Amino acid sequence: MCLQLPQAHCSKSIQAALQCLLQVHISYLEIYNETGYDLLNPEREVQMLEDLPKVAIMEDEESNIHMRNLSIHRANNEEEALNLVRFLHVQHYIRKLACCS
């Protein structure tokens, strides 16, 4: 016996299942002069790169990379992800102005 479902129904069911399984988390790290900086830390007012939290980058015995003090931000939808990207652009602009003035 073969059961055929309309394609639209299958597509919606698959989309619903994927939404339940998929989570997006965003981090952004800059490495400058062998020091890592967390660029997505909204808890600090940043004027210079050195004002950002420093991130420790470590490698374990199995060659896995671990980062301590790197913030992770969940984006529940496209708008939240874009807001994080906009935050990055604003912070970059502020640091650029502070550097050159």
Contacts in CASP RR format, 6 or more apart in sequence:
PFRMAT RR
TARGET T0000
AUTHOR 0000-0000-0000
METHOD contacts of the structure
MODEL  1
MCLQLPQAHCSKSIQAALQCLLQVHISYLEIYNETGYDLLNPEREVQMLE
DLPKVAIMEDEESNIHMRNLSIHRANNEEEALNLVRFLHVQHYIRKLACC
S
5 13 0 8 1.000
23 74 0 8 1.000
24 74 0 8 1.000
24 75 0 8 1.000
24 81 0 8 1.000
25 72 0 8 1.000
25 73 0 8 1.000
25 74 0 8 1.000
25 75 0 8 1.000
26 40 0 8 1.000
26 72 0 8 1.000
26 73 0 8 1.000
26 74 0 8 1.000
26 75 0 8 1.000
26 81 0 8 1.000
26 84 0 8 1.000
27 38 0 8 1.000
27 40 0 8 1.000
27 67 0 8 1.000
27 70 0 8 1.000
27 71 0 8 1.000
27 72 0 8 1.000
27 73 0 8 1.000
28 38 0 8 1.000
28 39 0 8 1.000
28 40 0 8 1.000
28 84 0 8 1.000
28 88 0 8 1.000
29 36 0 8 1.000
29 37 0 8 1.000
29 38 0 8 1.000
29 39 0 8 1.000
29 55 0 8 1.000
29 67 0 8 1.000
29 70 0 8 1.000
30 36 0 8 1.000
30 37 0 8 1.000
30 39 0 8 1.000
30 49 0 8 1.000
31 37 0 8 1.000
31 57 0 8 1.000
32 49 0 8 1.000
35 54 0 8 1.000
36 54 0 8 1.000
36 55 0 8 1.000
36 57 0 8 1.000
37 49 0 8 1.000
37 52 0 8 1.000
37 53 0 8 1.000
37 54 0 8 1.000
37 55 0 8 1.000
38 52 0 8 1.000
38 53 0 8 1.000
38 54 0 8 1.000
38 55 0 8 1.000
38 69 0 8 1.000
38 70 0 8 1.000
38 71 0 8 1.000
39 52 0 8 1.000
39 88 0 8 1.000
39 91 0 8 1.000
39 92 0 8 1.000
40 71 0 8 1.000
40 73 0 8 1.000
40 84 0 8 1.000
40 87 0 8 1.000
40 88 0 8 1.000
41 52 0 8 1.000
41 53 0 8 1.000
41 71 0 8 1.000
42 87 0 8 1.000
44 51 0 8 1.000
44 52 0 8 1.000
44 53 0 8 1.000
45 51 0 8 1.000
46 52 0 8 1.000
46 91 0 8 1.000
46 94 0 8 1.000
46 95 0 8 1.000
47 94 0 8 1.000
47 95 0 8 1.000
47 98 0 8 1.000
48 95 0 8 1.000
48 98 0 8 1.000
48 99 0 8 1.000
49 95 0 8 1.000
53 69 0 8 1.000
53 71 0 8 1.000
54 69 0 8 1.000
55 67 0 8 1.000
55 68 0 8 1.000
55 69 0 8 1.000
55 70 0 8 1.000
56 67 0 8 1.000
56 68 0 8 1.000
56 69 0 8 1.000
57 65 0 8 1.000
57 66 0 8 1.000
57 67 0 8 1.000
58 65 0 8 1.000
58 66 0 8 1.000
58 67 0 8 1.000
58 68 0 8 1.000
59 65 0 8 1.000
59 66 0 8 1.000
60 66 0 8 1.000
73 84 0 8 1.000
74 80 0 8 1.000
75 81 0 8 1.000
75 84 0 8 1.000
END
